[in-house]
């Protein structure tokens, strides 16, 4: 198995860093939606290539389908729905991104038997971060704020996107390199 598909699939986990770099380089002329759309497209292509390779190597290849579904939802939201529905509250793309780490844990669990021991630790760490992410997604999706005041999500969300999402991306890259 080649590590390139997982490197491409991990692109979406670096979205906040990419948005900051592109915004600074373009002096704000390129929006964050365009950057997230491009990263989602790269991640979707990488995850589809990974699944195609895993289909021949592992009977658990189908565990990567949720990651493809989340990348597809993110791609569709940033590419189509965000432009068709200009007046929406919040940014659902950020809420969809909370579903990426749990889906990435499933993706890592689809590795073939011969390299599962080498990716056990990255899979466990990504699964733990996925549980944290599910709690954040629960808070972002289901619990409406009682008053329009800054809450936990305004502080934890950016911190999570700035630090912990790139950790998941790096662990995907490490897992791809470990199972060459």
Helices and strands as residue ranges (DSSP letters): H 4-9, G 10-14, H 15-26, H 32-57, G 61-64, H 65-76, I 77-81, H 82-84, H 92-97, H 100-108, G 113-115, H 120-141, H 152-159, I 160-164, H 165-178
